[in-house]
């Protein structure tokens, strides 16, 4: 796998919050050989609380990078459905 430093740049908290609050949908599906993992749905109140907590974190917090990875995994799981 080729390393690309631009993939790992930390964005500002606002785009991350927007990603967490938005839901994705796939317009076209394909047959998957493996079962898709379930995507846990969060209430609007939970999403608002999470956004507030993320905004309170310092920019150097490692959890921000982990949340970005988690958002990518959720998008992939949604696309799998």
N, C-alpha and C positions, 0 to 999 in steps of 0.2 A: 504494500500500500504506500503510495507516494505521500509524503508529508507536505501539507500545504498550510503555512502559518496563518493565512487569512481566514481559514476555517475556524480557528480558535481564538479570534479576537473577541473580546468581551464587548457586547453592545451596551448601550445605555439601558437603564432599568425600564424605561417606557416601552420600547419594542418588546421586551421580555414579558411585561405585564399584558401587553396587547395580545401576544401569542397565547398566553395562559387563558385570557378571557374569550378569545375567539375559538370557535369550533370549526374543524375542517370537514370537508365532505369530498368523496371521490365521485367523479362524474362517470367514470367507466371502470368496471371491475374486471378482474381476471381470475381464473381458477388457481387457487393456492394449493400446493401439495401438503403443506403443514397447516394445522389449525391456527387461526389468528388469536393472539392474546386478547383478553377482554380489555376494554377501555373504561375505566371508572369515570362516571359522570359526577361532577361537583356542582352544588347549588350555586346560584348567583351570590349568595351571602358568603359562602366559602371562598369563592373566587375573589370577591372584594377584600375579604380579610387577608387572603394570601398576597394580593397585590399590595396592600398596606404594609404587610410585614416585609415584603421584598424591597419596597421603597426605603424602609428604615435601615436596611443593611448597608454596610460600607461597600464601596466599589471593589475592594480587594477580597471580599468574602468568597470563599471557594464554593459555597452553596449556589451562587449565581451561575457558575459554569455547570454545576450539576443540574440545575433547573433547565438550562438550555439543552443539555443532553436529554433530559426527561421529556422536554417538549418535542424534540425530534423523534423519540421513541413513540410518543403518543400519536404523532402525525403518521408514522409508519404503521402503527397498529390500526388506525382509522382507514388508511389506504388498503390495508390487507382485507378489511371487511368487504 
